[in-house]
């Protein structure tokens, strides 16, 4: 018989890592929009696009917070 090792995952630490990854992805999406938001002719469109990004990541944050398994965390990630 082989030896099996059981890996125990700390879901709270996994959520912290997932939130860090979410924040990194959100920042990357916001970067070009932050620049466009400072250009008067592009500010309104940039703000609308920024709201789409905010909504996307708010939904992701809720899913990460509600996750109870690693599979749920993986499904919530970008």
PDB file with SEQRES, HELIX, SHEET and CRYST1 records, atoms N, CA, C and O in Angstrom:
SEQRES   1 A   78  UNK UNK UNK UNK UNK UNK UNK UNK UNK UNK UNK UNK UNK          
SEQRES   2 A   78  UNK UNK UNK UNK UNK UNK UNK UNK UNK UNK UNK UNK UNK          
SEQRES   3 A   78  UNK UNK UNK UNK UNK UNK UNK UNK UNK UNK UNK UNK UNK          
SEQRES   4 A   78  UNK UNK UNK UNK UNK UNK UNK UNK UNK UNK UNK UNK UNK          
SEQRES   5 A   78  UNK UNK UNK UNK UNK UNK UNK UNK UNK UNK UNK UNK UNK          
SEQRES   6 A   78  UNK UNK UNK UNK UNK UNK UNK UNK UNK UNK UNK UNK UNK          
HELIX    1 AA1 UNK A   11  UNK A   36  1                                  26    
HELIX    2 AA2 UNK A   40  UNK A   42  5                                   3    
HELIX    3 AA3 UNK A   43  UNK A   66  1                                  24    
HELIX    4 AA4 UNK A   70  UNK A   76  1                                   7    
CRYST1    1.000    1.000    1.000  90.00  90.00  90.00 P 1           1          
ATOM      1  N   UNK A   1       0.830  -1.187   0.000  1.00  0.00           N  
ATOM      2  CA  UNK A   1       0.000   0.000   0.000  1.00  0.00           C  
ATOM      3  C   UNK A   1       0.870   1.244   0.000  1.00  0.00           C  
ATOM      4  O   UNK A   1       1.899   1.303   0.673  1.00  0.00           O  
ATOM      5  N   UNK A   2       0.444   2.229  -0.760  1.00  0.00           N  
ATOM      6  CA  UNK A   2       1.155   3.491  -0.810  1.00  0.00           C  
ATOM      7  C   UNK A   2       0.784   4.376   0.369  1.00  0.00           C  
ATOM      8  O   UNK A   2      -0.203   4.142   1.066  1.00  0.00           O  
ATOM      9  N   UNK A   3       1.577   5.363   0.564  1.00  0.00           N  
ATOM     10  CA  UNK A   3       1.315   6.326   1.629  1.00  0.00           C  
ATOM     11  C   UNK A   3       0.589   7.521   1.018  1.00  0.00           C  
ATOM     12  O   UNK A   3       1.042   8.107   0.035  1.00  0.00           O  
ATOM     13  N   UNK A   4      -0.521   7.859   1.607  1.00  0.00           N  
ATOM     14  CA  UNK A   4      -1.290   9.004   1.136  1.00  0.00           C  
ATOM     15  C   UNK A   4      -1.130  10.144   2.122  1.00  0.00           C  
ATOM     16  O   UNK A   4      -1.209   9.952   3.336  1.00  0.00           O  
ATOM     17  N   UNK A   5      -0.908  11.320   1.592  1.00  0.00           N  
ATOM     18  CA  UNK A   5      -0.843  12.467   2.490  1.00  0.00           C  
ATOM     19  C   UNK A   5      -2.101  13.301   2.267  1.00  0.00           C  
ATOM     20  O   UNK A   5      -2.560  13.485   1.139  1.00  0.00           O  
ATOM     21  N   UNK A   6      -2.615  13.776   3.324  1.00  0.00           N  
ATOM     22  CA  UNK A   6      -3.816  14.590   3.260  1.00  0.00           C  
ATOM     23  C   UNK A   6      -3.400  16.049   3.363  1.00  0.00           C  
ATOM     24  O   UNK A   6      -2.677  16.445   4.277  1.00  0.00           O  
ATOM     25  N   UNK A   7      -3.866  16.825   2.420  1.00  0.00           N  
ATOM     26  CA  UNK A   7      -3.555  18.252   2.439  1.00  0.00           C  
ATOM     27  C   UNK A   7      -4.761  18.979   3.027  1.00  0.00           C  
ATOM     28  O   UNK A   7      -5.881  18.862   2.530  1.00  0.00           O  
ATOM     29  N   UNK A   8      -4.512  19.713   4.068  1.00  0.00           N  
ATOM     30  CA  UNK A   8      -5.560  20.498   4.690  1.00  0.00           C  
ATOM     31  C   UNK A   8      -5.380  21.952   4.264  1.00  0.00           C  
ATOM     32  O   UNK A   8      -4.306  22.535   4.408  1.00  0.00           O  
ATOM     33  N   UNK A   9      -6.444  22.509   3.744  1.00  0.00           N  
ATOM     34  CA  UNK A   9      -6.377  23.899   3.281  1.00  0.00           C  
ATOM     35  C   UNK A   9      -7.111  24.785   4.274  1.00  0.00           C  
ATOM     36  O   UNK A   9      -8.264  24.532   4.625  1.00  0.00           O  
ATOM     37  N   UNK A  10      -6.431  25.815   4.715  1.00  0.00           N  
ATOM     38  CA  UNK A  10      -7.030  26.809   5.595  1.00  0.00           C  
ATOM     39  C   UNK A  10      -7.838  27.753   4.710  1.00  0.00           C  
ATOM     40  O   UNK A  10      -7.269  28.576   3.993  1.00  0.00           O  
ATOM     41  N   UNK A  11      -9.170  27.635   4.760  1.00  0.00           N  
ATOM     42  CA  UNK A  11     -10.042  28.398   3.867  1.00  0.00           C  
ATOM     43  C   UNK A  11      -9.911  29.899   4.102  1.00  0.00           C  
ATOM     44  O   UNK A  11     -10.037  30.685   3.163  1.00  0.00           O  
ATOM     45  N   UNK A  12      -9.659  30.308   5.350  1.00  0.00           N  
ATOM     46  CA  UNK A  12      -9.514  31.743   5.623  1.00  0.00           C  
ATOM     47  C   UNK A  12      -8.263  32.300   4.944  1.00  0.00           C  
ATOM     48  O   UNK A  12      -8.297  33.391   4.375  1.00  0.00           O  
ATOM     49  N   UNK A  13      -7.156  31.551   5.003  1.00  0.00           N  
ATOM     50  CA  UNK A  13      -5.941  31.988   4.322  1.00  0.00           C  
ATOM     51  C   UNK A  13      -6.139  31.974   2.814  1.00  0.00           C  
ATOM     52  O   UNK A  13      -5.652  32.857   2.109  1.00  0.00           O  
ATOM     53  N   UNK A  14      -6.858  30.967   2.322  1.00  0.00           N  
ATOM     54  CA  UNK A  14      -7.129  30.871   0.892  1.00  0.00           C  
ATOM     55  C   UNK A  14      -7.969  32.065   0.428  1.00  0.00           C  
ATOM     56  O   UNK A  14      -7.748  32.602  -0.657  1.00  0.00           O  
ATOM     57  N   UNK A  15      -8.927  32.473   1.252  1.00  0.00           N  
ATOM     58  CA  UNK A  15      -9.746  33.643   0.916  1.00  0.00           C  
ATOM     59  C   UNK A  15      -8.888  34.904   0.889  1.00  0.00           C  
ATOM     60  O   UNK A  15      -9.060  35.755   0.016  1.00  0.00           O  
ATOM     61  N   UNK A  16      -7.974  35.027   1.832  1.00  0.00           N  
ATOM     62  CA  UNK A  16      -7.079  36.188   1.860  1.00  0.00           C  
ATOM     63  C   UNK A  16      -6.255  36.248   0.573  1.00  0.00           C  
ATOM     64  O   UNK A  16      -6.101  37.315  -0.022  1.00  0.00           O  
ATOM     65  N   UNK A  17      -5.734  35.113   0.155  1.00  0.00           N  
ATOM     66  CA  UNK A  17      -4.958  35.053  -1.089  1.00  0.00           C  
ATOM     67  C   UNK A  17      -5.850  35.403  -2.277  1.00  0.00           C  
ATOM     68  O   UNK A  17      -5.439  36.147  -3.167  1.00  0.00           O  
ATOM     69  N   UNK A  18      -7.062  34.870  -2.290  1.00  0.00           N  
ATOM     70  CA  UNK A  18      -7.997  35.153  -3.380  1.00  0.00           C  
ATOM     71  C   UNK A  18      -8.319  36.646  -3.443  1.00  0.00           C  
ATOM     72  O   UNK A  18      -8.375  37.223  -4.529  1.00  0.00           O  
ATOM     73  N   UNK A  19      -8.530  37.269  -2.291  1.00  0.00           N  
ATOM     74  CA  UNK A  19      -8.808  38.708  -2.271  1.00  0.00           C  
ATOM     75  C   UNK A  19      -7.605  39.509  -2.771  1.00  0.00           C  
ATOM     76  O   UNK A  19      -7.775  40.507  -3.472  1.00  0.00           O  
ATOM     77  N   UNK A  20      -6.406  39.085  -2.420  1.00  0.00           N  
ATOM     78  CA  UNK A  20      -5.204  39.763  -2.920  1.00  0.00           C  
ATOM     79  C   UNK A  20      -5.129  39.672  -4.435  1.00  0.00           C  
ATOM     80  O   UNK A  20      -4.822  40.659  -5.104  1.00  0.00           O  
ATOM     81  N   UNK A  21      -5.406  38.498  -4.977  1.00  0.00           N  
ATOM     82  CA  UNK A  21      -5.394  38.307  -6.434  1.00  0.00           C  
ATOM     83  C   UNK A  21      -6.488  39.144  -7.087  1.00  0.00           C  
ATOM     84  O   UNK A  21      -6.284  39.717  -8.157  1.00  0.00           O  
ATOM     85  N   UNK A  22      -7.651  39.212  -6.437  1.00  0.00           N  
ATOM     86  CA  UNK A  22      -8.763  40.017  -6.957  1.00  0.00           C  
ATOM     87  C   UNK A  22      -8.369  41.489  -7.005  1.00  0.00           C  
ATOM     88  O   UNK A  22      -8.633  42.181  -7.988  1.00  0.00           O  
ATOM     89  N   UNK A  23      -7.739  41.957  -5.940  1.00  0.00           N  
ATOM     90  CA  UNK A  23      -7.314  43.363  -5.894  1.00  0.00           C  
ATOM     91  C   UNK A  23      -6.290  43.676  -6.982  1.00  0.00           C  
ATOM     92  O   UNK A  23      -6.343  44.737  -7.604  1.00  0.00           O  
ATOM     93  N   UNK A  24      -5.355  42.747  -7.210  1.00  0.00           N  
ATOM     94  CA  UNK A  24      -4.351  42.943  -8.261  1.00  0.00           C  
ATOM     95  C   UNK A  24      -5.011  43.036  -9.630  1.00  0.00           C  
ATOM     96  O   UNK A  24      -4.675  43.910 -10.430  1.00  0.00           O  
ATOM     97  N   UNK A  25      -5.950  42.133  -9.898  1.00  0.00           N  
ATOM     98  CA  UNK A  25      -6.633  42.132 -11.192  1.00  0.00           C  
ATOM     99  C   UNK A  25      -7.461  43.401 -11.365  1.00  0.00           C  
ATOM    100  O   UNK A  25      -7.488  43.989 -12.447  1.00  0.00           O  
ATOM    101  N   UNK A  26      -8.137  43.820 -10.296  1.00  0.00           N  
ATOM    102  CA  UNK A  26      -8.956  45.039 -10.341  1.00  0.00           C  
ATOM    103  C   UNK A  26      -8.074  46.262 -10.622  1.00  0.00           C  
ATOM    104  O   UNK A  26      -8.429  47.113 -11.438  1.00  0.00           O  
ATOM    105  N   UNK A  27      -6.949  46.342  -9.959  1.00  0.00           N  
ATOM    106  CA  UNK A  27      -6.030  47.465 -10.174  1.00  0.00           C  
ATOM    107  C   UNK A  27      -5.540  47.511 -11.610  1.00  0.00           C  
ATOM    108  O   UNK A  27      -5.442  48.582 -12.208  1.00  0.00           O  
ATOM    109  N   UNK A  28      -5.235  46.346 -12.158  1.00  0.00           N  
ATOM    110  CA  UNK A  28      -4.762  46.289 -13.541  1.00  0.00           C  
ATOM    111  C   UNK A  28      -5.837  46.764 -14.511  1.00  0.00           C  
ATOM    112  O   UNK A  28      -5.530  47.435 -15.496  1.00  0.00           O  
ATOM    113  N   UNK A  29      -7.094  46.423 -14.242  1.00  0.00           N  
ATOM    114  CA  UNK A  29      -8.184  46.877 -15.112  1.00  0.00           C  
ATOM    115  C   UNK A  29      -8.453  48.365 -14.941  1.00  0.00           C  
ATOM    116  O   UNK A  29      -8.829  49.047 -15.894  1.00  0.00           O  
ATOM    117  N   UNK A  30      -8.265  48.859 -13.744  1.00  0.00           N  
ATOM    118  CA  UNK A  30      -8.518  50.277 -13.478  1.00  0.00           C  
ATOM    119  C   UNK A  30      -7.437  51.197 -14.052  1.00  0.00           C  
ATOM    120  O   UNK A  30      -7.741  52.332 -14.419  1.00  0.00           O  
ATOM    121  N   UNK A  31      -6.199  50.746 -14.137  1.00  0.00           N  
ATOM    122  CA  UNK A  31      -5.078  51.605 -14.524  1.00  0.00           C  
ATOM    123  C   UNK A  31      -5.342  52.434 -15.789  1.00  0.00           C  
ATOM    124  O   UNK A  31      -5.198  53.656 -15.742  1.00  0.00           O  
ATOM    125  N   UNK A  32      -5.721  51.821 -16.910  1.00  0.00           N  
ATOM    126  CA  UNK A  32      -5.944  52.648 -18.104  1.00  0.00           C  
ATOM    127  C   UNK A  32      -7.165  53.563 -17.968  1.00  0.00           C  
ATOM    128  O   UNK A  32      -7.208  54.644 -18.556  1.00  0.00           O  
ATOM    129  N   UNK A  33      -8.142  53.126 -17.198  1.00  0.00           N  
ATOM    130  CA  UNK A  33      -9.340  53.942 -17.016  1.00  0.00           C  
ATOM    131  C   UNK A  33      -9.060  55.138 -16.114  1.00  0.00           C  
ATOM    132  O   UNK A  33      -9.666  56.197 -16.279  1.00  0.00           O  
ATOM    133  N   UNK A  34      -8.150  54.977 -15.168  1.00  0.00           N  
ATOM    134  CA  UNK A  34      -7.770  56.089 -14.303  1.00  0.00           C  
ATOM    135  C   UNK A  34      -7.161  57.218 -15.128  1.00  0.00           C  
ATOM    136  O   UNK A  34      -7.418  58.395 -14.872  1.00  0.00           O  
ATOM    137  N   UNK A  35      -6.365  56.855 -16.104  1.00  0.00           N  
ATOM    138  CA  UNK A  35      -5.752  57.861 -16.976  1.00  0.00           C  
ATOM    139  C   UNK A  35      -6.818  58.534 -17.826  1.00  0.00           C  
ATOM    140  O   UNK A  35      -6.851  59.759 -17.936  1.00  0.00           O  
ATOM    141  N   UNK A  36      -7.692  57.730 -18.427  1.00  0.00           N  
ATOM    142  CA  UNK A  36      -8.744  58.290 -19.287  1.00  0.00           C  
ATOM    143  C   UNK A  36      -9.694  59.189 -18.506  1.00  0.00           C  
ATOM    144  O   UNK A  36     -10.230  60.153 -19.053  1.00  0.00           O  
ATOM    145  N   UNK A  37      -9.904  58.878 -17.234  1.00  0.00           N  
ATOM    146  CA  UNK A  37     -10.817  59.674 -16.407  1.00  0.00           C  
ATOM    147  C   UNK A  37     -10.301  61.096 -16.205  1.00  0.00           C  
ATOM    148  O   UNK A  37     -11.075  61.987 -15.856  1.00  0.00           O  
ATOM    149  N   UNK A  38      -9.009  61.320 -16.419  1.00  0.00           N  
ATOM    150  CA  UNK A  38      -8.441  62.661 -16.252  1.00  0.00           C  
ATOM    151  C   UNK A  38      -8.495  63.476 -17.547  1.00  0.00           C  
ATOM    152  O   UNK A  38      -8.178  64.666 -17.548  1.00  0.00           O  
ATOM    153  N   UNK A  39      -8.894  62.840 -18.636  1.00  0.00           N  
ATOM    154  CA  UNK A  39      -9.003  63.532 -19.923  1.00  0.00           C  
ATOM    155  C   UNK A  39     -10.459  63.966 -20.089  1.00  0.00           C  
ATOM    156  O   UNK A  39     -11.346  63.120 -20.202  1.00  0.00           O  
ATOM    157  N   UNK A  40     -10.710  65.271 -20.104  1.00  0.00           N  
ATOM    158  CA  UNK A  40     -12.098  65.760 -20.118  1.00  0.00           C  
ATOM    159  C   UNK A  40     -12.985  65.116 -21.188  1.00  0.00           C  
ATOM    160  O   UNK A  40     -14.135  64.783 -20.900  1.00  0.00           O  
ATOM    161  N   UNK A  41     -12.494  64.938 -22.383  1.00  0.00           N  
ATOM    162  CA  UNK A  41     -13.329  64.384 -23.456  1.00  0.00           C  
ATOM    163  C   UNK A  41     -13.611  62.892 -23.273  1.00  0.00           C  
ATOM    164  O   UNK A  41     -14.507  62.351 -23.919  1.00  0.00           O  
ATOM    165  N   UNK A  42     -12.865  62.233 -22.410  1.00  0.00           N  
ATOM    166  CA  UNK A  42     -13.044  60.799 -22.194  1.00  0.00           C  
ATOM    167  C   UNK A  42     -13.540  60.459 -20.796  1.00  0.00           C  
ATOM    168  O   UNK A  42     -13.773  59.291 -20.483  1.00  0.00           O  
ATOM    169  N   UNK A  43     -13.701  61.469 -19.960  1.00  0.00           N  
ATOM    170  CA  UNK A  43     -14.015  61.241 -18.549  1.00  0.00           C  
ATOM    171  C   UNK A  43     -15.345  60.528 -18.331  1.00  0.00           C  
ATOM    172  O   UNK A  43     -15.421  59.623 -17.500  1.00  0.00           O  
ATOM    173  N   UNK A  44     -16.381  60.906 -19.046  1.00  0.00           N  
ATOM    174  CA  UNK A  44     -17.702  60.303 -18.828  1.00  0.00           C  
ATOM    175  C   UNK A  44     -17.683  58.822 -19.221  1.00  0.00           C  
ATOM    176  O   UNK A  44     -18.180  57.976 -18.478  1.00  0.00           O  
ATOM    177  N   UNK A  45     -17.115  58.516 -20.375  1.00  0.00           N  
ATOM    178  CA  UNK A  45     -17.032  57.118 -20.816  1.00  0.00           C  
ATOM    179  C   UNK A  45     -16.139  56.313 -19.877  1.00  0.00           C  
ATOM    180  O   UNK A  45     -16.436  55.157 -19.576  1.00  0.00           O  
ATOM    181  N   UNK A  46     -15.053  56.915 -19.418  1.00  0.00           N  
ATOM    182  CA  UNK A  46     -14.137  56.222 -18.510  1.00  0.00           C  
ATOM    183  C   UNK A  46     -14.829  55.911 -17.192  1.00  0.00           C  
ATOM    184  O   UNK A  46     -14.651  54.827 -16.637  1.00  0.00           O  
ATOM    185  N   UNK A  47     -15.611  56.846 -16.692  1.00  0.00           N  
ATOM    186  CA  UNK A  47     -16.310  56.609 -15.424  1.00  0.00           C  
ATOM    187  C   UNK A  47     -17.343  55.506 -15.581  1.00  0.00           C  
ATOM    188  O   UNK A  47     -17.529  54.704 -14.666  1.00  0.00           O  
ATOM    189  N   UNK A  48     -18.014  55.450 -16.713  1.00  0.00           N  
ATOM    190  CA  UNK A  48     -18.977  54.368 -16.958  1.00  0.00           C  
ATOM    191  C   UNK A  48     -18.246  53.021 -16.996  1.00  0.00           C  
ATOM    192  O   UNK A  48     -18.726  52.037 -16.433  1.00  0.00           O  
ATOM    193  N   UNK A  49     -17.102  52.981 -17.652  1.00  0.00           N  
ATOM    194  CA  UNK A  49     -16.314  51.749 -17.714  1.00  0.00           C  
ATOM    195  C   UNK A  49     -15.787  51.372 -16.331  1.00  0.00           C  
ATOM    196  O   UNK A  49     -15.725  50.192 -15.988  1.00  0.00           O  
ATOM    197  N   UNK A  50     -15.411  52.369 -15.545  1.00  0.00           N  
ATOM    198  CA  UNK A  50     -14.937  52.106 -14.183  1.00  0.00           C  
ATOM    199  C   UNK A  50     -16.045  51.496 -13.332  1.00  0.00           C  
ATOM    200  O   UNK A  50     -15.780  50.637 -12.490  1.00  0.00           O  
ATOM    201  N   UNK A  51     -17.287  51.936 -13.548  1.00  0.00           N  
ATOM    202  CA  UNK A  51     -18.410  51.377 -12.784  1.00  0.00           C  
ATOM    203  C   UNK A  51     -18.630  49.909 -13.145  1.00  0.00           C  
ATOM    204  O   UNK A  51     -18.960  49.100 -12.278  1.00  0.00           O  
ATOM    205  N   UNK A  52     -18.451  49.568 -14.400  1.00  0.00           N  
ATOM    206  CA  UNK A  52     -18.568  48.168 -14.820  1.00  0.00           C  
ATOM    207  C   UNK A  52     -17.516  47.322 -14.089  1.00  0.00           C  
ATOM    208  O   UNK A  52     -17.810  46.225 -13.613  1.00  0.00           O  
ATOM    209  N   UNK A  53     -16.303  47.841 -14.010  1.00  0.00           N  
ATOM    210  CA  UNK A  53     -15.221  47.132 -13.313  1.00  0.00           C  
ATOM    211  C   UNK A  53     -15.558  47.007 -11.823  1.00  0.00           C  
ATOM    212  O   UNK A  53     -15.378  45.942 -11.232  1.00  0.00           O  
ATOM    213  N   UNK A  54     -16.042  48.084 -11.226  1.00  0.00           N  
ATOM    214  CA  UNK A  54     -16.419  48.042  -9.804  1.00  0.00           C  
ATOM    215  C   UNK A  54     -17.466  46.961  -9.546  1.00  0.00           C  
ATOM    216  O   UNK A  54     -17.353  46.176  -8.604  1.00  0.00           O  
ATOM    217  N   UNK A  55     -18.486  46.938 -10.400  1.00  0.00           N  
ATOM    218  CA  UNK A  55     -19.562  45.954 -10.228  1.00  0.00           C  
ATOM    219  C   UNK A  55     -19.036  44.531 -10.371  1.00  0.00           C  
ATOM    220  O   UNK A  55     -19.393  43.649  -9.591  1.00  0.00           O  
ATOM    221  N   UNK A  56     -18.190  44.314 -11.369  1.00  0.00           N  
ATOM    222  CA  UNK A  56     -17.614  42.985 -11.609  1.00  0.00           C  
ATOM    223  C   UNK A  56     -16.861  42.497 -10.371  1.00  0.00           C  
ATOM    224  O   UNK A  56     -17.038  41.360  -9.934  1.00  0.00           O  
ATOM    225  N   UNK A  57     -16.026  43.360  -9.818  1.00  0.00           N  
ATOM    226  CA  UNK A  57     -15.205  42.945  -8.685  1.00  0.00           C  
ATOM    227  C   UNK A  57     -15.975  42.921  -7.370  1.00  0.00           C  
ATOM    228  O   UNK A  57     -15.584  42.208  -6.445  1.00  0.00           O  
ATOM    229  N   UNK A  58     -17.054  43.681  -7.267  1.00  0.00           N  
ATOM    230  CA  UNK A  58     -17.905  43.596  -6.079  1.00  0.00           C  
ATOM    231  C   UNK A  58     -18.600  42.234  -6.045  1.00  0.00           C  
ATOM    232  O   UNK A  58     -18.720  41.614  -4.988  1.00  0.00           O  
ATOM    233  N   UNK A  59     -19.052  41.781  -7.203  1.00  0.00           N  
ATOM    234  CA  UNK A  59     -19.671  40.464  -7.298  1.00  0.00           C  
ATOM    235  C   UNK A  59     -18.657  39.379  -6.949  1.00  0.00           C  
ATOM    236  O   UNK A  59     -18.972  38.424  -6.238  1.00  0.00           O  
ATOM    237  N   UNK A  60     -17.442  39.539  -7.457  1.00  0.00           N  
ATOM    238  CA  UNK A  60     -16.374  38.578  -7.181  1.00  0.00           C  
ATOM    239  C   UNK A  60     -16.043  38.560  -5.688  1.00  0.00           C  
ATOM    240  O   UNK A  60     -15.828  37.493  -5.113  1.00  0.00           O  
ATOM    241  N   UNK A  61     -16.003  39.729  -5.065  1.00  0.00           N  
ATOM    242  CA  UNK A  61     -15.697  39.817  -3.637  1.00  0.00           C  
ATOM    243  C   UNK A  61     -16.756  39.083  -2.820  1.00  0.00           C  
ATOM    244  O   UNK A  61     -16.431  38.358  -1.880  1.00  0.00           O  
ATOM    245  N   UNK A  62     -18.011  39.272  -3.180  1.00  0.00           N  
ATOM    246  CA  UNK A  62     -19.101  38.591  -2.480  1.00  0.00           C  
ATOM    247  C   UNK A  62     -18.977  37.076  -2.620  1.00  0.00           C  
ATOM    248  O   UNK A  62     -19.187  36.338  -1.657  1.00  0.00           O  
ATOM    249  N   UNK A  63     -18.635  36.619  -3.826  1.00  0.00           N  
ATOM    250  CA  UNK A  63     -18.488  35.182  -4.060  1.00  0.00           C  
ATOM    251  C   UNK A  63     -17.322  34.608  -3.255  1.00  0.00           C  
ATOM    252  O   UNK A  63     -17.419  33.507  -2.712  1.00  0.00           O  
ATOM    253  N   UNK A  64     -16.228  35.349  -3.181  1.00  0.00           N  
ATOM    254  CA  UNK A  64     -15.075  34.889  -2.398  1.00  0.00           C  
ATOM    255  C   UNK A  64     -15.449  34.809  -0.919  1.00  0.00           C  
ATOM    256  O   UNK A  64     -15.142  33.823  -0.249  1.00  0.00           O  
ATOM    257  N   UNK A  65     -16.102  35.833  -0.420  1.00  0.00           N  
ATOM    258  CA  UNK A  65     -16.499  35.847   0.991  1.00  0.00           C  
ATOM    259  C   UNK A  65     -17.451  34.696   1.329  1.00  0.00           C  
ATOM    260  O   UNK A  65     -17.403  34.152   2.432  1.00  0.00           O  
ATOM    261  N   UNK A  66     -18.308  34.331   0.385  1.00  0.00           N  
ATOM    262  CA  UNK A  66     -19.298  33.282   0.634  1.00  0.00           C  
ATOM    263  C   UNK A  66     -18.746  31.874   0.425  1.00  0.00           C  
ATOM    264  O   UNK A  66     -19.375  30.899   0.835  1.00  0.00           O  
ATOM    265  N   UNK A  67     -17.584  31.759  -0.204  1.00  0.00           N  
ATOM    266  CA  UNK A  67     -17.021  30.447  -0.530  1.00  0.00           C  
ATOM    267  C   UNK A  67     -16.707  29.648   0.732  1.00  0.00           C  
ATOM    268  O   UNK A  67     -16.214  30.176   1.728  1.00  0.00           O  
ATOM    269  N   UNK A  68     -17.011  28.367   0.649  1.00  0.00           N  
ATOM    270  CA  UNK A  68     -16.692  27.464   1.752  1.00  0.00           C  
ATOM    271  C   UNK A  68     -15.754  26.347   1.304  1.00  0.00           C  
ATOM    272  O   UNK A  68     -15.291  25.551   2.120  1.00  0.00           O  
ATOM    273  N   UNK A  69     -15.476  26.294  -0.002  1.00  0.00           N  
ATOM    274  CA  UNK A  69     -14.564  25.277  -0.539  1.00  0.00           C  
ATOM    275  C   UNK A  69     -13.568  25.944  -1.483  1.00  0.00           C  
ATOM    276  O   UNK A  69     -13.795  27.054  -1.963  1.00  0.00           O  
ATOM    277  N   UNK A  70     -12.472  25.256  -1.739  1.00  0.00           N  
ATOM    278  CA  UNK A  70     -11.487  25.782  -2.680  1.00  0.00           C  
ATOM    279  C   UNK A  70     -12.045  25.822  -4.091  1.00  0.00           C  
ATOM    280  O   UNK A  70     -11.688  26.706  -4.871  1.00  0.00           O  
ATOM    281  N   UNK A  71     -12.915  24.878  -4.431  1.00  0.00           N  
ATOM    282  CA  UNK A  71     -13.525  24.899  -5.767  1.00  0.00           C  
ATOM    283  C   UNK A  71     -14.379  26.160  -5.954  1.00  0.00           C  
ATOM    284  O   UNK A  71     -14.378  26.759  -7.030  1.00  0.00           O  
ATOM    285  N   UNK A  72     -15.090  26.551  -4.925  1.00  0.00           N  
ATOM    286  CA  UNK A  72     -15.885  27.788  -5.002  1.00  0.00           C  
ATOM    287  C   UNK A  72     -14.972  29.001  -5.133  1.00  0.00           C  
ATOM    288  O   UNK A  72     -15.281  29.936  -5.872  1.00  0.00           O  
ATOM    289  N   UNK A  73     -13.849  28.991  -4.420  1.00  0.00           N  
ATOM    290  CA  UNK A  73     -12.888  30.095  -4.544  1.00  0.00           C  
ATOM    291  C   UNK A  73     -12.337  30.174  -5.960  1.00  0.00           C  
ATOM    292  O   UNK A  73     -12.262  31.258  -6.539  1.00  0.00           O  
ATOM    293  N   UNK A  74     -11.952  29.039  -6.518  1.00  0.00           N  
ATOM    294  CA  UNK A  74     -11.414  29.010  -7.875  1.00  0.00           C  
ATOM    295  C   UNK A  74     -12.434  29.518  -8.879  1.00  0.00           C  
ATOM    296  O   UNK A  74     -12.084  30.238  -9.814  1.00  0.00           O  
ATOM    297  N   UNK A  75     -13.707  29.144  -8.688  1.00  0.00           N  
ATOM    298  CA  UNK A  75     -14.765  29.576  -9.604  1.00  0.00           C  
ATOM    299  C   UNK A  75     -14.998  31.085  -9.521  1.00  0.00           C  
ATOM    300  O   UNK A  75     -15.427  31.699 -10.498  1.00  0.00           O  
ATOM    301  N   UNK A  76     -14.725  31.674  -8.386  1.00  0.00           N  
ATOM    302  CA  UNK A  76     -14.963  33.110  -8.190  1.00  0.00           C  
ATOM    303  C   UNK A  76     -13.834  33.980  -8.740  1.00  0.00           C  
ATOM    304  O   UNK A  76     -14.007  35.186  -8.915  1.00  0.00           O  
ATOM    305  N   UNK A  77     -12.704  33.383  -9.006  1.00  0.00           N  
ATOM    306  CA  UNK A  77     -11.515  34.162  -9.404  1.00  0.00           C  
ATOM    307  C   UNK A  77     -11.583  34.617 -10.856  1.00  0.00           C  
ATOM    308  O   UNK A  77     -12.262  34.019 -11.691  1.00  0.00           O  
ATOM    309  N   UNK A  78     -10.843  35.716 -11.131  1.00  0.00           N  
ATOM    310  CA  UNK A  78     -10.831  36.231 -12.511  1.00  0.00           C  
ATOM    311  C   UNK A  78     -10.086  35.306 -13.456  1.00  0.00           C  
ATOM    312  O   UNK A  78      -9.984  35.593 -14.648  1.00  0.00           O  
TER     313      UNK A  78                                                      
END                                                                             
